Amino acid sequence: MCLSIPSQVVEINRDEKTAVVDTMGVKRKVGIDFIADEVKVGDYVLIHIGYAMNIIDEEYAKESLALYQEIIKKMENEENQT
């Protein structure tokens, strides 16, 4: 299964065509070659195999991240009960 978690752009290197993104607290460098629109710091993007594929709506990204956090909490609670 492949999940694409919304990631927020925190830094851009236009010369390298890369960005540093924050995915639920984990920062990593990704390519931004495949995005036709201009990527800006603060944008939310979806990533596939090391490349940002598209910019997504901030509200949608925050809703998705809240759901992922809820899933993580439920999984942690289940682990603590066993």
Secondary structure by P-SEA (a helix, b strand, c coil): cccccccccccccccccbbbbbcccbbbbbbccccccccccccccccccccccccccaaaaaaaaaaaaaaaaaaaaaaaac
